[in-house]
Amino acid sequence: MSTSQSVQRNAPLAAPHRSVSKDFAGVAVIIAIAILGYFVFPDNLALLTRIIGIALLVLSLDLVTGYCGVATLGHAALFGSGAYAAGIVSADYGVTDPLLMALVGTVGGAVAGLVCGIVILRAHGLPQLVLSIALIHLFHEFANKASSWTGGSDGLSGISADPVFGYFEFDLYGQTAYVFGVCLLVLIFIVLRFLVRSPFGMLCRGIKEDPIRIKAMGASPKAALIKMYVISGAVAGVGGALNAISTQVVGLDSLSFTLSAESLVMLVLGGTGSLFGALAGTVIFMLFEDYVSAANPFHWLTMVGVLLIAVVLFAPKGLYGTAANLFKQRREMPR
């Protein structure tokens, strides 16, 4: 057997090995950044925990928009549903175990994802955006009117969480909430990496590229997209539950159109169709927003706008997507 034939035979085996190595390296980077944030911002762990919750929302949005090509501006409905579900079982039914609250938030987000998926997927393109905007306003108005359950405009209070595993209490400094959030993020990120590379994940990517061909092959694009919407809702619901556990209050802002739009901006900022890009976009946007709003309270929105315009014009694939593409091109250049 010639050398070239041997290389070609071993190439398929080497590709999965490189992917697994990349995943391990990515998870290690996430953990390293989380540890660095713990020591660099010891007095601002509440913000970092908030970033983790929003990162889960942006990851869930990437599943339906980046990997499936579904246009939506109402994804906060899934996040808020998870937050309210976790908050209601704690405030009204005395469920204070944080893991159980996170599970309830997951179910609440998944149910909201099923409802939104059935409605939104009845249309395509611009009508999808209109339906998603209508849904987020309906969810928001329902939460506002159901004040006996949600607290209405005053917010849902009375939420409490027991120590994690009976030992780690949720303190005022937010240390336990932050570590709890990091663990949830890492676990969900690993699961999503397996999901997007599974045959189901490949099917969803194929639907984004050519749904007619996928349908001709005998698969049901709509059924697959609804399943992905439910999974996306579950991920967003965990983020909402984390927000409810860490802040011990749930407000109508968790079901706002503004949050939906900002999550889409974060996804575009990092790069669609990439879990790493979703995380990078969330961290960069929220830290930049926090810094410029504190440095210039009157013109910080202008600075955010300039950043977004610059990214769209000079890095159309997002910051992470553009950087990864440049790195790939440099590696493929002949030496």
N, C-alpha and C positions, 0 to 999 in steps of 0.2 A: 504493500500500500504506500502511495506517495505521501509526501509531507502535506501537500495542499488538500488531499482527500481526508487526511487525518484531522486537519484543522476544521474543515467543513463538517466533519462528523461530530466533533466535540463542541462546535459553536452553539447548538441548541441546548447543550448541558451547561454551558458557561453563562448563557443569558439569565436563566432563573437564579443562578448563584449570585450574579452581580445584582439582581433585583433584591434578593434577600439581604445581601450585604448593605445595599443602599437603604433598605428599610430599617435595619438595625442602626445604621449610622444616623438616620433621620430621627429615630426615637431617642437615641443618645443625645442628639443636639437639643431636642425638645426638653429633655430632663435637665441637661446642663444649663439651658437658658432659664428654666424654672428655678433651679438652685441659685443661679446668679441673681435673678430678680428677687429672691427671698432675702438675700444679704445686701443687695444694693438699695432696695426700697423697703426696708423693714417697717417703716411708718406708713406705707401706702399699699399694704397688702389687699385692702378692700378694692382698690382700683385693679390690681392684678387679677383678683378673683372675678371681678366684673368682666375683664378682658377674656378670661377663660370661658365664662358663660356665653359671651357674644361669639367667641371663636367656635363654639359648638353650633351656634346658630348659623354662622357663615359656612361651616363644614356641611351642614345639612342643606343649605342653599346650593352649594357646589354640586351636591349629588343630583339635584333635579335640573339645575341650570347648566353647570359646567359639563356634566357627564351625559345628561339626557336632552339638553337643549330646550327645556321648558321655560318660557318667559314668565316671571312672576315678580310682583312688587308687593306681595302680601304675606311673605314668609314669617313675619313676626306673629301671625295668628297661631302658628304651631309652637313657637317659643312661649307666648303668653298663655296658651292653653296648658302647657306643662307647668308653668309657674303657678297658675291658679289652681290646678289640680293638686299639686303638692301642698300649696298653702291652705286650701280648703280642708283637706283631710287632717291637717295638723291643727288648724284653728277650731274647726267644728267637730271633729271626730277623735281628737286626742292622739293621732298617729304622730309620734315624735321621733321615731327611728330614722336617721338620715338616709340610710340605704333604702328603706321602704318608701320614704318620701321621694327619693330619686326614681324608684321603680314606678310609683304612681304618676310622677311627672312624665316618665317615658310612655306610659300607657295613654295619658291625656294627650300628649303630643302626637302619638301614633293615630289616635282616633280623629284628631283635628286634621292630620295629614290625609287620612282616608276621605274625610268629607271634602276637603279642599281639592284633593286630587280628582275625585269624581266630577266636581263642578268645573275646575279649570281645564281638564283634559277634554272637555266637550268642544273646545274651540282651539284655534291655532293662531300663532303670531300675535298681532295687535289685540284681537279680542281676548286672548289669554291674559294680557296685561290688564285689560279692563275688568275682567272677572276677578282677578287677584286683588285689584284695588277695591272692588266692591266687597269682597269677602273680608278683607282686613277691617273695613269700616263696619261691616255687620258684626264681626266678632267684638270690635271695640264697643259698639253701641249695646250689644247684648250684655257685656260685662258691666257697662255703666248702668243699665236698667236693672239688672239682677243684683241690686245692692244688698239684699238680705244674705246673699252668698258671697259676693265679691267685695263688698264695702263701697261699691260705686266709685265716685270721684274721690272719696276720702282714702281709698286703698284698703286692702285686706291686711289687717294686723292680727296680733295674737298668735303669730307663728313661732314655734319653738322647736328646737332639735336637741335630742339627747346626745351625750358624748358618743363618738364613733367607736364601735365595739366596746362601749362602756368605759373607755379610758380617756379618750381625747376630747375634751370639752371645747365647744365653740366659744372662744374667748373674744374679748373686745378688740384685741389687736388683729384678729382675723387670721391667725396662724393656722389653726386647724382647718378653717374653711378653705384657705389657699391650698394646703397640702391635699385636702379632700378633692378639690377641684382639679389639681394637677393629676391625681391618680385617675379620676374619671376621664380626663382628656386623653391621657396616654392609652388607657384601655380602649376607649372608643376609637382613637386614631388607628390602633393596631387592627381592630375589627374592620374598620372601613378600608384599610389597605388590602386586606384579604377580599373584601366585598368587591371593590372596583376591579380587581384582577381575576375574579371568578368568572365562570361562563355567563352568569347573570349580569355581571358588570360589563362584560364584552358585548352582551346583547343590547344593553342600554346605550352603549357607545355606538353600536351599529344603527340603532333607532335614530339617534341624533344625526348620523351621517346620511342614511337612506332608509326611512321607514317603509317605503313601498317595497323595496327589495326584501326587507326583513319579513314583511307580511307575506310576500310571495314564497318565502322559504317555509311558511307554515306557522310562524310564531305570531303572537298577538301583541303588537306594540302597546296598545292601551292597557292591557292587563299588566305588562311588565312595568310601565310607567306608574301605574297606581301602586304596585308593590314598592317601587322605589320611593314614591311619595310617602308611603306609610313608614318606611325605614327612615326617611329624612325627617318626618315628624317625630319619630322616637328620639332621634339624636337632638333635635331642637328642644324637645320636651325635657331632656336631661339638663340642657343648658338653662332652661327656665326654672327647673326645680333647684338647680344649684344657686341661681339668683335668689329664689325664695328662701332657701336655707341660710344663705350667707347674710342677707339683709334683714330677714325676718319680717318682710313686708312685700306685698305685691301691688303695684299701681297700674293704672290704665296705660302708662307709657310702655309697658311690656307688650301691649297690643296695638301700638301706634304705627301709622303709615311711615312716620319718620324713621323708626327703627328698621322697618323693612327696606326702605330706600338706602339707609346707611349700610346695612348688611350687604346689599348689592354693590355699593360703592367699594366696600372693603374687599369683596371678592374680585372685582375688576382691578382694583389696585394691586392685589397680589398676583392674580392670574387665574382665569377660569380653567376648569378641568384638571386641577392639581390640588391635592389635599395640603401639600406644603405651601402652595401659593395662598390658599384660603387662610391658613394660620399666619403667614407672613403679612398679608394684607391687613388682617385684624389687628395684630400687634402694632404695626407701623402707623396705621390710621389712628387708633385710640391713644397711643402714646403721643403722637404728633398733635392730636386734637387737645389732649390734656395740657401739653406744654405750651402751645401757642395761646390757648384760652387763658392760661394763667399769666403769660408774659404780656399779652395785649388783649384785654377783655373786650375792647371795642371793635377791633378789626381782625379777630382771629378767623372768622368765616372766610374773609378774603384770602388769608394765607392758605387755608384748607383748599379753597377753590383753585388757587394757583398751583398747588401741588397736584391736584387731580388733573388739571389741564395739561401740565407738563408730563405726567405719566401717560395720559392718553395719546399725546402727540409723539413722544419720544420712546415710550415703552408700551406699545399697543398690546403686547401679550402680558402686561402686568410686570411688576418689579421682579418677582421671583421667576416668572415665566421667561422674561427677557434675559435675566442673568443665567438661567439654566440653559437657554438656547445658545447664548454666546459661549458658555463653557463647553457645551457639546461640540460646537463648531471648531473651537480651538483644539479640542482633543482629536477631532477627525482630520485636522490639517496635516498634510505630509511634512515630515521633519527632514 
